[in-house]
Amino acid sequence: MPYYRRLGEVPDERHVAFTAASGEQCFEEFIGEEGFSGTGSLLYHVGVPSSLVDSQPWDLGDQRLRANDPLKPRHLRLPELFPDGVTGRDAVRSRVTALANSDVRLAYVVADAESPLYCNAIGDEIVYLEAGSARVDTIFGSLDVRQGDNVVIPRATIHRWIPTSGELRAYVVEAAGHVRPPAKYLTRYGQFLEGSPLNERDMRGPESILLADRADRERDTDVYVKHRGDGGVSGSVVTYDHHPFDVVGWDGCLYPYAFNYRNFSPVTGKVIQPPSTYQILEGDNFVVCNFVPRKLEYHPQAITVPYYHSNVDSDEVMFYYAGETAARKGTGIGNASITLHPAGYTHGPTRRAYLDSVGATESREMAFMVDTFRPLQVAEAALACDQHDYAWTWSGRHGAKEDRA
Ligand SMILES: [Fe+2]
């Protein structure tokens, strides 16, 4: 986030010796993007932030990917990967990757247990809460998050997820770089423009620092790290000689933040607006949109579901979190389904939905979309929930055509 924030104890000058009010000597850490040339923050630790005592492998499970070849649209019912009645799953280690390329990994998780301390050293994460609520404890402080929140965790931020009301269901975008609000919404100095569907008041950051108990602070503490590895993603559990929640203060423009889809104010019009109207964030070689409830178009003959389109430059992934959409009614899409509509394939509503959409006045649909500019591969671990005949639902031959997936 390009907005300056300051919490806790911070010295008046940067890069000088600093003793906290407790009498403890502090150690300054810079967390910055693009080396020392991008957005960053300065944190003041009472422990030495680099003092490791161990590093062990973290087995991430099956991370194999396969090309979507032969080309076909896909429907994955992600909840089928998380059978009911299983407890002890957490929002970090229990994730299952569904689709991925070198720019982004898309995963889903159902969790009821507290996660270990974790950081993603590959890139920023956007965690979209389909259901439940949680507290996200981070080295910058805590965020209370709830259903409908987009939670943005910058790369290398040590944090943990603690569900606070029952089961947490989350869709996770793991970027290989940084994510940011779209440039089209911002002034050249980074303030949200008038007319932007989001603004600074929608963004929630940590409100106070988070210090572990003094006894905990002096214990050896494990942190699960997702990092670049041979041919893709790898995992390690590193152990520090202290608890990383030892920051007495920080300031800067890099920190975790959250905003809710309910705060998003889409622009609607006389005729349907393109999906880019619903963009909320962008990363390197991908964009993210929130489709939210809204009044529909007011031209008397307006087609109010998306017209057929061929995204010649992108693969499109929709995550549905409010039941069937009008455009794809009758295709079996449900809560936490994702669809992949790859480049080279023309997609849109069913014939009936297209024709029936004239005259509709309101949409209650909700979906989270990622468009990637490089092809996505399908994770082997997610194929168990692949709905093989989805590709034939437009023609009506699903259920009859032999499965050749
Ligand atoms: Fe589309």
Residues whose N, C-alpha, C, O or C-beta is under 5 A from the ligand:
A	BS01	LIG	E316
